[in-house]
Amino acid sequence: MATARSTRPGSATPDPAARRFFGVDVGETIGWFTEVSGLAMEYEVVEHQEGGVNDFVHKLRGRMKFPNLVLKRGITHEEAFVRWFLACREKTERRDLSVTLYGPDLAPIRTWSFAGAFPVKWTGPDLSATAGEVAMESIEIAHQGLKGVAPGGG
């Protein structure tokens, strides 16, 4: 139930989530992440210089571009991503993918959906017996574009 101030949809004054994490699903959950980058889209701008017009250049909207998603988390026992990554060695296995932002109360705040996603890079942790930090991994996923954005877990 939404209150006057909440991260949940329907609140009178929506608060941004202070502590947050992200769930990533490709038909199965591939993990919970503490960082996601690449949630962006932009149009290319095509410039056209018209002969005899010297006071401006026509700027036209070109194709839409989407950067790869980069997901970061501490290493866990979850293997779904690694299985998907290795399955793409022989043939690219594209899947629809969703990234859901969860708030401190574990309620979903917003979900981004992407078409035709496939893994392109995995980076493991730097290993040191003397380091006291969490062992982190980074996962990079290419996709064919943002399909939609929905409030909550929708």
C-alpha positions in Angstrom: 0.0 0.0 0.0 1.4 3.4 -1.0 1.8 6.1 1.6 2.1 9.9 1.2 5.9 9.5 0.8 7.1 6.3 -0.7 9.2 4.7 -3.5 6.1 2.7 -4.4 3.9 3.6 -7.4 0.8 5.6 -6.4 2.4 7.6 -3.6 1.4 11.3 -3.5 5.1 12.3 -3.2 7.3 9.7 -4.8 10.7 9.4 -3.1 13.8 8.3 -5.0 15.2 5.1 -3.7 18.3 5.7 -1.4 19.5 2.2 -1.1 18.8 0.1 -4.2 19.7 -3.0 -6.1 18.7 -4.5 -9.5 17.2 -7.8 -10.5 17.9 -9.0 -14.1 15.7 -11.5 -15.8 16.0 -13.2 -19.2 13.2 -15.7 -18.8 15.1 -16.8 -15.7 16.7 -14.6 -13.1 20.4 -14.2 -13.9 21.2 -12.3 -10.8 20.9 -9.4 -8.4 23.2 -6.5 -9.1 24.4 -3.4 -7.2 25.3 -1.4 -10.3 23.8 -1.1 -13.8 25.0 1.3 -16.4 23.9 1.8 -20.0 20.3 2.6 -19.3 20.3 5.2 -22.1 19.1 5.9 -25.6 19.8 8.6 -28.1 19.2 9.6 -31.7 22.1 10.1 -34.0 22.0 13.6 -35.6 22.5 13.8 -39.3 23.7 17.2 -40.6 22.7 18.3 -44.1 24.3 21.4 -45.6 22.0 23.0 -48.1 23.7 24.8 -50.9 23.2 28.6 -50.7 22.1 28.5 -47.1 25.0 29.7 -45.0 23.4 30.8 -41.8 22.5 27.3 -40.5 22.9 23.6 -41.1 19.8 21.3 -41.2 19.9 18.8 -38.4 17.8 15.7 -38.9 17.0 12.9 -36.6 18.9 9.7 -37.5 18.9 6.2 -36.1 18.4 5.5 -32.4 21.4 4.1 -30.6 21.6 2.1 -27.4 24.8 1.4 -25.4 25.5 -2.0 -24.0 24.2 -2.7 -20.5 27.0 -3.2 -17.9 26.0 -5.0 -14.7 28.2 -5.3 -11.6 27.8 -7.4 -8.5 29.7 -9.3 -5.9 30.4 -12.9 -6.9 27.8 -15.4 -5.8 27.0 -19.0 -6.4 24.5 -18.0 -9.2 25.4 -19.6 -12.5 22.5 -18.6 -14.8 24.5 -15.9 -16.5 27.6 -18.0 -17.1 25.4 -20.8 -18.6 23.8 -18.2 -21.0 27.2 -16.8 -21.9 28.7 -20.2 -22.7 25.6 -21.2 -24.7 26.4 -18.2 -27.0 29.8 -19.7 -28.0 28.3 -21.7 -30.8 25.3 -19.6 -31.7 24.1 -16.3 -30.3 21.1 -16.9 -28.0 19.1 -13.7 -28.0 16.6 -13.2 -25.2 14.4 -10.4 -24.1 15.8 -9.0 -20.9 14.3 -6.9 -18.0 16.1 -4.9 -15.4 14.0 -4.1 -12.3 15.0 -1.5 -9.7 14.1 -2.4 -6.1 13.9 0.0 -3.3 15.0 -0.4 0.4 11.6 -2.0 1.2 12.3 -4.6 -1.5 9.3 -3.3 -3.6 9.9 -3.0 -7.3 10.2 0.7 -8.4 10.7 0.6 -12.1 11.4 -2.0 -14.8 13.2 -1.5 -18.1 12.6 -4.1 -20.9 15.1 -4.7 -23.7 14.7 -6.8 -26.9 17.2 -9.3 -28.4 19.8 -9.2 -25.6 22.9 -11.4 -25.6 26.0 -11.4 -23.4 29.2 -10.0 -24.9 31.7 -9.7 -22.0 32.4 -11.1 -18.5 35.1 -9.7 -16.3 35.9 -11.5 -13.1 37.4 -10.1 -9.9 41.0 -9.2 -9.2 42.1 -11.9 -6.8 44.3 -11.2 -3.8 44.6 -13.2 -0.6 45.3 -10.0 1.3 42.5 -7.9 -0.1 39.5 -7.4 2.2 37.0 -6.2 -0.5 34.1 -8.1 -2.0 35.1 -10.0 -5.1 33.2 -8.2 -7.9 32.3 -9.4 -11.4 31.1 -7.3 -14.4 28.8 -8.4 -17.1 28.2 -6.6 -20.4 25.1 -7.3 -22.5 24.3 -6.0 -26.0 20.7 -5.6 -27.1 18.5 -4.4 -30.0 16.8 -1.6 -28.0 14.6 -0.5 -25.2 11.1 -2.0 -25.5 9.5 -0.2 -22.6 9.6 1.2 -19.2 7.0 0.3 -16.5 6.4 1.4 -13.0 6.9 -1.2 -10.3 7.5 -4.8 -11.4 5.3 -4.4 -14.6 
